[in-house]
Amino acid sequence: MSTKKKKVKKRYERWTPLYDKIDNFPFISRYQKKWKKNALEALDLSDGDKVLDIGTGTGEILPWIVDRMEEGEVIASDISEGMLERARGRLKKLENLPLGVDIKVVKDDIESSKFPDDHFDKMIATFTFTTVPHLEKAVSECSRILRSGGKMIILDTGRPDSVYGYLLFYPMMISAKVFGKTHIDRNVKNALAEKFEVQPIQKNMMGMAYTLECRSP
Ligand SMILES: C[S@@+](CC[C@H](N)C(=O)[O-])C[C@H]1O[C@@H](n2cnc3c(N)ncnc32)[C@H](O)[C@@H]1O
């Protein structure tokens, strides 16, 4: 495992107990939950789909995924065991899980994934692609495991499209790098465009949060 990856993994293991508390902070939570739910709507889940939530973290979107399906396969993956434990705990608390949906929470590194070629119909990653240490490797693996014609939705953070946005962006960028090993200044869209047909579908906070629809050719 590369040094960069060890640092990301360690960072998320360490932040696990605080992660949901920060995510549930009123200002952050209100917007993030809305963006995540909109991203999930755009994924347009159908019964029978094989779905992957990449870098699931504490699995916040898992209840919303299973709520939208009667049958199929849902896999939530992450590189951090601590985050995955929280995700498993979240699922255990759910009542009336649909019997026809096979749900697994597994450790997987999206830069060298263990899933077979063309396995998934739908994939989603919320705030993961600015965190993975080697973005190009992750994009390449996503294109390998998503079937041809399959859909992937990416929700993430980026540079603002207004000069006023930079007043907020620079302090956010520095604290994200220092505390979260997260690169919100990354051009995720350009990296994805190497392997997918990419369509921007939503923009929030002067472009600092965006949703992309990626189609596997
Ligand atoms: C900012 S968190 C987002 C978590 C969750 N998707 C959410 O929206 O709350 C980024 C997650 O990506 C995971 N991650 C980082 N690098 C990864 C990799 N190479 N493979 C899989 N997961 C990774 C981290 O462990 C962390 O849980």
The ligand as an SDF file (V2000), in Angstrom:
LIG
                    3D

 27 29  0  0  0  0  0  0  0  0999 V2000
  -15.2330   11.9670    2.6030 C   0  0  0  0  0  0  0  0  0  0  0  0
  -15.5400   10.2860    2.9450 S   0  0  0  0  0  0  0  0  0  0  0  0
  -17.1440   10.0820    2.1670 C   0  0  0  0  0  0  0  0  0  0  0  0
  -17.9210    8.9700    2.8010 C   0  0  0  0  0  0  0  0  0  0  0  0
  -19.3510    8.8100    2.2900 C   0  0  0  0  0  0  0  0  0  0  0  0
  -19.4000    8.4580    0.8840 N   0  0  0  0  0  0  0  0  0  0  0  0
  -20.1600   10.0510    2.5550 C   0  0  0  0  0  0  0  0  0  0  0  0
  -20.6220   10.7030    1.5950 O   0  0  0  0  0  0  0  0  0  0  0  0
  -20.3600   10.3840    3.7370 O   0  0  0  0  0  0  0  0  0  0  0  0
  -14.4660    9.4400    1.8110 C   0  0  0  0  0  0  0  0  0  0  0  0
  -14.4420    7.9290    2.0060 C   0  0  0  0  0  0  0  0  0  0  0  0
  -13.6580    7.3460    0.9490 O   0  0  0  0  0  0  0  0  0  0  0  0
  -12.9160    6.2760    1.5060 C   0  0  0  0  0  0  0  0  0  0  0  0
  -11.7600    5.9790    0.6310 N   0  0  0  0  0  0  0  0  0  0  0  0
  -10.6310    6.7040    0.4470 C   0  0  0  0  0  0  0  0  0  0  0  0
   -9.8090    6.0980   -0.4200 N   0  0  0  0  0  0  0  0  0  0  0  0
  -10.4320    4.9560   -0.8110 C   0  0  0  0  0  0  0  0  0  0  0  0
  -10.0930    3.8920   -1.7090 C   0  0  0  0  0  0  0  0  0  0  0  0
   -8.9220    3.8930   -2.3570 N   0  0  0  0  0  0  0  0  0  0  0  0
  -10.9700    2.8770   -1.8860 N   0  0  0  0  0  0  0  0  0  0  0  0
  -12.1640    2.8750   -1.2030 C   0  0  0  0  0  0  0  0  0  0  0  0
  -12.5380    3.8460   -0.3490 N   0  0  0  0  0  0  0  0  0  0  0  0
  -11.6940    4.8810   -0.1520 C   0  0  0  0  0  0  0  0  0  0  0  0
  -12.5110    6.7750    2.8960 C   0  0  0  0  0  0  0  0  0  0  0  0
  -12.1410    5.7350    3.7650 O   0  0  0  0  0  0  0  0  0  0  0  0
  -13.8020    7.4970    3.3190 C   0  0  0  0  0  0  0  0  0  0  0  0
  -14.6750    6.6450    4.0270 O   0  0  0  0  0  0  0  0  0  0  0  0
  1  2  1  0
  2  3  1  0
  2 10  1  0
  3  4  1  0
  4  5  1  0
  5  6  1  0
  5  7  1  0
  7  8  2  0
  7  9  1  0
 10 11  1  0
 11 12  1  0
 11 26  1  0
 12 13  1  0
 13 14  1  0
 13 24  1  0
 14 15  1  0
 14 23  1  0
 15 16  2  0
 16 17  1  0
 17 18  1  0
 17 23  2  0
 18 19  1  0
 18 20  2  0
 20 21  1  0
 21 22  2  0
 22 23  1  0
 24 25  1  0
 24 26  1  0
 26 27  1  0
M  CHG  2   2   1   9  -1
M  END
$$$$
